[in-house]
Amino acid sequence: MIHVENLWKKFGRFDALRGLSFDVPEGSAFALIGANGAGKTTTIKVLMNIIEPTRGSATLLGVDSRKISPRQLAQVGYVSENQDMPSRLTVEEYVAYLRPFYPTWDRDLEASIARQLRLPLERKIGDLSHGMRMKMALMCALPYRPKLLILDEPFSGLDPLVRDEFMEGLLEQAGEMTILLSSHELGEIDGVATHVAFLDEGKLLFQESMNELTGRFREVRVTLEIEAARPAQVPNEWMHMRTIGNVLTFVDTRFDENELNERIRSRIEGVRGVEAQPMALRSIFTTLARAARDRAA
Amino acid sequence: MIWHIFKKDWKLLWTFVLAVASLHWIAAFILFKLGLFGENATLGMLSQAVPILAFFSSMFLIAAIVHVEAIPGVRQDWLTRPIRRSDLLLEKFLFVIVMVEGPIFAANLFQGLASGFSLRSTFLSAASYVIFLLFFMILPLFAFASVTRNMTEAFIFGCGCAFVIGMFLTVTEYVNFSANGTLVTVTHSGIGWIGEAFRFALVATAAGIILILQYFRRKTATARALVIAFGLLILTSQFLPWRPAFAIEQRLSPKPAAGASAMMTFEPARGRLRSPSGLLASATKVQRGRADENTEVFLPLQVAGIRNDVVLLTDRVEVHVTGQNGEMVYHGNGEGLEIAREGPNPVKAPVYQEIEIPIRAYHRARDQAVQIRLDYSLTLFGLSKSYAMPALDGDERMPEWGWCQTKMNEAGSAVELHCVKPGKGPGCGTAFLENASTGGRNPARSNCQSDYSPYGSRPLPDSFARFGTNLLFRDPSGLAKFPVDGPQLPVSHVVIRVYEPEDHFTRSLVIPQIKLSDWEAQ
């Protein structure tokens, strides 16, 4: 559905994207995660042909993003936290304005989304709160059943209630749609995303399915017979190593239940016990972000 | 989808559109109520301010229309919608034409019809005016607004451009002044419209390229560079050389052979100019804006080969004064001449070509034998129509001159003749007071402007030309006596003679050996 290859974007001397490559499989909910300034929004804006890449290519729906036409845009829904819409039109007027541009616009679906999101149709867009505007943007992106829905930081600045309403509205209509979602709010993509890509300073650190990612990350706690010390040889996949008393903890980024004990005992002596806990996505993200920062330092 | 987008823009901008349209309509109403003599001081003041206000608000409206779907920027929702760029561009153009030019057209139409002009003449002048505004204001601003993302940016960028233009014009004026007016020759002359047409062609080309680049490629940096490049090109177009521009005007002469027999010769036998007051004798002038002083010489000329009922007007006199060794003493422009041959027995007043020479150059060469070459670009106007109207409280409509009224001035010394005409005003005309019963007539007042533009080329205040003159019949000092004086006015007429350009041509006159000092005024 989306194919990005060796994508570069320079703003003056600053490289916002540095050779980014990833693929979004059809039917997936693909989360693009990374800290602020990692290049998520830039990537999305290149995909939407809002900005041009400096080098490389991005295709969506099989078309080069630079040549994206109204035909493709009619199949793409786009919701962004900083989307400028005509503030002097009412919600109803703007929705009515958008309708004729989309041949597949479903008015019943529009009405049902409006009800579900509890949008004040008669209110001017300029008078809407940030949360309402986000819900409205979602409402303007769903009634034509887009093949691809792109959400750029959709949860930013939303209170929990609005966030839930937004998610419910989204998930209810998701169906077969492919979703590309950027966020630094990891808690929000947990349970939504099927795939995840991690960006750091314009580079892709990894891309994999959620199942694989959560499957290979474990917080490992090793209890030793004596005072714990950092082993001389630490494999790269063990990150964020700490010692407290006779306990050594680290994050194993290539967890394999069958091999863990053996890998630990071959490197550390006097092991009394090993516990491996699944990690929340937030913890995985934090671990990776720290590792990236350490590498940069 | 053009109409669909149009309706949305109307929903967003109708208050702004109506406010601007109201200003134009108010301006038209004020100008209409002001009448020909403009006696109401308040209306007179408003007639100056409101059209300017309306004009500037139209400029802001154009920017607002474009900024509804701003091109630069990365946050606009419309960029992610399946809106065809060609539809958007056409809609914006249509909206600007209908909502900015439409009310201006309507205001001019109202004013013309309310003033009693025919629908045809009013319609044509209003249409010509909005077409002029299309090139003068609409297209440049449309293109300009498309490279800015909002009104603040447009205003700041616009102020920057105004500053650069102001600086350029100031420097140009200074340089042109230093070159005795030989650099900028076309711009403020009768053939200035050729330079203007060239600029309009540049504006249309620039606007086309910039708008296509913006709406289809969104190349704002390139488009901004083009705005600056074309802006500079348009500014430098005022250096358009005279000869090729006048050659174009010559080709457009309505009667190309009419001036073929016209001749200009140096007539030394006529002697020096005798200034009645003596003020011109050995005159030196301090030039405006400069410490340099000029000395004037007056060369007597014989103008022959022109028939009666014509006016011969110089569009430009290029002067070369060359010293004995071939060095250039002076190169500049001479004063313009207007030679009228009115009526069956015209008075052939002596003609003197005035040349202002910087005093330093003059003192270097005053007693040397110098050669003077005068290159004349001339236009012959032939009598086209003649009208007469009562000298007092006259109210006439004349097809080629417009609607005129006459009245006595407050001092009781002159008849005021004020006129208005849809479109471009008459190019050349004379007016004088004539007693129909005695045949006595006062000296004619000439109103000949060297302006051969085929269209009205003033953006403000509207599509109408307003002009007039005062015809003296009494000298308050008592020194002069007029053949037609106050008591004769009730039986007198104002005679208006309309002249139309017939031929544009050039003549060169070389005076091989003269001393400048011999031709100062006495």
Interface residues (C-beta under 8 A of the other chain):
Chain A: K45 M48 N49 I50 I51 S69 P70 R71 Q72 L73 A74 V76 Y78 S80 N82 Q83 D84 M85 P86 R88 L89 E93 Y97 L98 P100 F101 Y102 A137 C140
Chain B: M1 H4 K8 K11 L12 V68 G73 V74 R75 Q76 D77 L79 T80 R81 P82 I83 R84
